[in-house]
Amino acid sequence: MEAAGRCIDTYFPNCEAALLAGSVVQGGETSASDLDLIVFDESQEGPFRRTYRAFGWIIEAFVMTRDSYRYFFDQAIDSAIPSMLRMCACGQALKGEDAIRDIVSEARDALAAGPFPWSVQELDRARYEIGESLADLSGDRSDAECLFIVAKLTLQLASFALRSAGCWLGDGKWLYRELERHSLEQSRELLAALDAYYTNRNPEPLFALTGRWLEPYGGLLAEGYAEGWT
């Protein structure tokens, strides 16, 4: 809090409001964590993001105004990755709490409401793309290629489990955190399947997991899938 406050006083002395957000506030911080600041500053030209090394920390400042914050909220909702919503909803006020009380409330409401549900077309596309990854993994490929295929499949499966259930996604570590929050059983199942592959190069648990997770939605989709077809 002291470092964050000094950063605001030094680099954004005229700002209307500021929040300290990220892992140090929401939990899960490590020795490598940085400080995330949300800054509302009408004196700055346009929204921007800037990283500082100051006061013993790496500090990332996300600077916006009342005219620009809604763009980032809408972007979070459209992508189903609520990073900015979460930072505003869960951040700890450093300055001007009353000035952005309505924005914080807006973020909390949007976060609680969840993302837009997947359409039938989006669900079908996910089923098809997961099937393509499984087909690639089943082929006669080098170990190096398979590692990249499994990395892609990991993101696809975690995203499918979350979005098919109407849940938010996440970026990097937050994708796993969202999956674990949604279903401890599914998160452990995916980790076990990945461990089997990375330890023994055994893809069978991934194949089996995919079949179970997609079965309630019609399973894998290949023949008959189309985009832009009328």
C-alpha positions in Angstrom: 0.0 0.0 0.0 2.8 2.4 0.8 4.6 1.7 -2.5 1.4 2.1 -4.4 0.6 5.3 -2.7 4.0 6.7 -3.4 3.7 5.8 -7.0 0.4 7.6 -7.3 1.9 10.7 -5.6 4.9 10.7 -7.8 3.5 9.9 -11.3 -0.2 10.8 -11.1 -0.5 13.5 -8.5 -3.5 15.1 -10.2 -5.5 11.9 -10.6 -9.1 11.8 -9.4 -9.0 8.3 -8.1 -6.7 5.2 -7.9 -7.1 1.5 -6.9 -4.6 -1.1 -6.0 -5.6 -4.3 -7.7 -4.3 -7.7 -8.8 -3.0 -10.7 -6.8 -1.6 -8.7 -3.9 -5.2 -7.7 -3.2 -7.2 -10.6 -4.5 -4.9 -13.4 -3.2 -2.4 -15.7 -4.8 0.5 -13.3 -4.7 4.1 -14.7 -4.9 7.6 -13.3 -4.5 7.4 -12.4 -8.3 4.1 -10.5 -8.1 3.9 -6.9 -9.2 1.5 -4.1 -8.3 -1.4 -3.3 -10.5 -2.8 0.2 -10.3 -6.1 1.4 -11.8 -5.8 5.2 -12.2 -8.6 7.6 -13.2 -6.8 10.8 -14.4 -8.6 13.4 -16.5 -5.3 15.3 -17.0 -3.7 12.5 -19.1 -4.1 12.2 -22.9 -6.0 9.1 -23.6 -6.0 5.8 -21.9 -2.7 4.0 -21.6 -0.7 1.3 -19.7 2.8 1.9 -18.4 5.2 -0.2 -16.3 7.5 1.3 -13.7 10.2 -0.1 -11.5 9.9 2.0 -8.3 9.7 1.8 -4.6 10.9 -1.8 -4.5 8.3 -3.1 -6.9 7.4 -3.6 -10.6 4.3 -1.5 -10.9 1.8 -1.6 -13.8 -0.4 1.4 -14.1 -3.6 1.2 -16.2 -4.7 4.8 -16.7 -8.1 5.8 -18.0 -10.8 8.5 -17.7 -14.5 8.5 -17.3 -14.9 8.8 -21.1 -12.7 5.7 -21.7 -13.3 3.2 -18.9 -16.5 1.8 -20.5 -14.5 0.6 -23.6 -12.4 -1.6 -21.4 -15.4 -2.9 -19.5 -17.2 -3.8 -22.8 -14.0 -5.4 -24.1 -13.8 -7.6 -21.0 -17.4 -8.7 -21.4 -17.1 -9.4 -25.1 -13.9 -11.5 -24.6 -15.3 -13.2 -21.4 -11.9 -12.3 -19.8 -12.9 -9.9 -17.0 -9.5 -8.7 -15.9 -10.4 -5.0 -15.9 -13.8 -5.7 -14.3 -12.1 -7.7 -11.6 -9.5 -5.2 -10.9 -12.0 -2.4 -10.5 -14.5 -4.5 -8.6 -12.0 -5.9 -6.1 -9.4 -3.2 -6.0 -8.5 -1.4 -2.8 -8.9 2.4 -2.9 -5.8 4.5 -2.7 -7.4 7.8 -3.5 -10.8 9.2 -4.5 -13.0 6.3 -3.4 -16.2 8.4 -3.6 -15.3 9.7 -7.0 -15.5 6.3 -8.6 -18.0 4.6 -6.4 -20.4 4.3 -9.3 -17.8 2.8 -11.6 -16.7 0.2 -9.0 -20.4 -0.7 -8.5 -20.8 -1.1 -12.2 -17.8 -3.4 -12.4 -19.1 -5.5 -9.5 -22.6 -5.9 -11.1 -21.0 -6.9 -14.5 -18.7 -9.3 -12.8 -21.5 -10.9 -10.9 -23.8 -11.1 -14.0 -21.2 -13.2 -15.9 -20.3 -13.2 -19.6 -22.7 -13.5 -22.5 -23.7 -17.2 -22.9 -22.2 -19.1 -25.9 -24.3 -19.2 -29.0 -25.0 -22.6 -30.7 -22.5 -21.5 -33.4 -19.8 -20.8 -30.8 -20.4 -24.1 -29.1 -20.2 -26.0 -32.4 -17.0 -24.1 -33.3 -15.4 -25.1 -30.0 -16.4 -28.8 -30.5 -15.0 -28.8 -34.0 -11.7 -27.1 -33.1 -11.1 -29.4 -30.1 -11.7 -32.3 -32.5 -9.1 -30.9 -34.9 -6.5 -30.7 -32.1 -7.2 -34.3 -31.0 -6.8 -35.5 -34.6 -3.5 -33.7 -34.8 -2.4 -35.4 -31.6 -3.4 -38.8 -32.9 -1.3 -38.4 -36.0 2.3 -39.5 -36.5 4.0 -36.4 -35.4 7.2 -35.3 -33.7 7.4 -35.0 -29.9 8.0 -31.3 -30.4 4.9 -30.8 -32.4 2.8 -32.8 -30.0 3.9 -30.6 -27.1 2.6 -27.5 -28.9 -0.7 -29.4 -29.8 -1.2 -30.3 -26.1 -0.6 -26.7 -25.0 -3.3 -25.6 -27.4 -5.6 -28.3 -26.3 -5.2 -27.4 -22.7 -6.5 -23.9 -23.4 -9.3 -25.2 -25.5 -10.5 -27.7 -22.9 -10.3 -25.3 -20.0 -12.1 -22.6 -22.1 -14.8 -25.1 -23.1 -15.5 -26.2 -19.6 -15.9 -22.6 -18.5 -17.8 -21.1 -21.4 -20.2 -24.0 -21.8 -21.1 -23.5 -18.2 -21.6 -19.7 -18.6 -18.4 -18.8 -16.6 -15.7 -16.2 -17.1 -12.4 -17.1 -18.7 -9.0 -15.9 -17.6 -5.6 -15.2 -19.0 -2.6 -17.3 -18.0 -2.8 -18.3 -14.3 -6.3 -16.8 -14.1 -7.6 -19.4 -16.6 -6.7 -22.1 -14.1 -8.0 -20.2 -11.2 -11.4 -19.7 -12.9 -11.5 -23.4 -13.8 -10.7 -24.4 -10.2 -13.3 -22.0 -8.9 -15.9 -23.4 -11.3 -15.1 -27.1 -10.7 -12.4 -28.5 -8.5 -13.1 -31.9 -10.0 -12.6 -30.8 -13.6 -9.5 -28.8 -12.7 -7.9 -31.9 -11.0 -9.0 -34.1 -13.9 -7.4 -31.9 -16.5 -4.2 -31.6 -14.4 -4.0 -35.4 -14.1 -4.5 -35.9 -17.8 -1.8 -33.3 -18.5 0.6 -35.0 -16.0 0.1 -38.3 -17.8 1.0 -36.8 -21.1 4.0 -34.7 -20.0 5.4 -37.4 -17.8 4.8 -40.5 -19.9 3.7 -39.1 -23.2 0.4 -40.9 -22.7 -2.5 -39.1 -24.5 -5.2 -41.5 -23.6 -6.4 -39.6 -20.5 -6.7 -36.5 -22.6 -8.8 -38.3 -25.2 -11.0 -39.8 -22.5 -11.5 -36.5 -20.7 -12.4 -34.8 -23.9 -15.1 -37.4 -24.6 -16.6 -37.0 -21.2 -16.6 -33.2 -21.2 -18.1 -32.9 -24.7 -20.6 -35.7 -24.5 -23.4 -33.6 -22.9 -23.1 -31.1 -25.8 -23.1 -33.6 -28.6 -19.5 -34.8 -28.5 -16.9 -34.0 -31.1 -18.1 -32.3 -34.3 -16.5 -33.0 -37.6 -18.6 -34.0 -40.6 -21.3 -31.5 -41.3 -19.7 -28.6 -39.5 -19.9 -25.3 -41.5 -19.3 -21.6 -41.1 -21.0 -19.0 -43.3 -23.2 -21.7 -44.9 -26.8 -20.9 -45.8 
